[in-house]
Amino acid sequence: MYDLFLQNFNEKAPLSAADTEIIKAYLTPKKLRKKQYLLQEGDVCKYIAFVTKGALRSYTVEENGT
């Protein structure tokens, strides 16, 4: 389940097998449905997200509505 994430991570900063196991202990997969929010305005972000399939869109609405 974490292979793609760890592969990308290892390209930037190679890890030992022991380090990989430590990191895996902190990973939790999360699936979002279409039109489901990962984070909404005013929410405090406490996590890092890594998209393995699909796409996420980020947008904001200005005070004047645009």
C-alpha atoms as one frame of an Amber mdcrd trajectory, in Angstrom:
protein
   0.000   0.000   0.000   2.848   2.392   0.783   5.183   1.288  -1.998   4.670
   4.312  -4.267   5.144   6.778  -1.408   8.283   5.035  -0.146   9.685   4.723
  -3.663   9.325   8.479  -4.194  10.718   9.204  -0.748  13.751   6.979  -1.378
  14.527   8.832  -4.611  14.996  12.033  -2.586  16.446  10.614   0.635  17.476
   6.938   0.615  16.345   5.030   3.698  17.577   1.917   5.414  15.139  -0.966
   5.859  14.866  -0.111   9.565  14.045   3.538   8.812  11.447   2.452   6.259
   9.687   0.337   8.889   9.689   3.238  11.358   8.111   5.554   8.770   5.492
   2.936   7.822   4.294   2.925  11.433   3.241   6.577  11.043   1.466   6.239
   7.677  -2.304   5.931   7.434  -4.062   5.546   4.088  -7.091   7.742   3.481
  -9.439   7.529   0.514 -11.493  10.526  -0.524 -14.683  10.338  -2.534 -15.295
  12.662  -5.453 -16.045  16.211  -4.192 -14.954  15.292  -0.641 -12.714  17.833
   1.082  -9.297  16.992   2.443  -9.138  20.315   4.302 -11.548  23.257   4.461
 -10.939  26.933   5.123 -10.331  27.527   8.814  -9.191  23.949   9.471  -5.737
  23.495  10.952  -3.638  21.138   8.833  -2.086  18.459  11.046  -0.983  16.017
   8.365   0.929  15.678   5.116  -0.970  14.191   2.180   0.534  12.151  -0.633
  -1.709  11.412  -3.616  -1.090   7.959  -5.107  -4.060   7.844  -7.476  -6.256
  10.573  -8.909  -5.874  14.289  -8.286  -6.663  16.985  -5.752  -7.730  20.516
  -6.548  -6.961  23.540  -4.390  -8.867  26.792  -4.599  -9.912  29.779  -2.504
 -12.741  32.285  -2.680 -11.874  35.938  -2.131 -13.974  38.179   0.120 -15.580
  39.778  -2.950 -16.801  36.350  -4.121 -14.333  35.770  -6.938
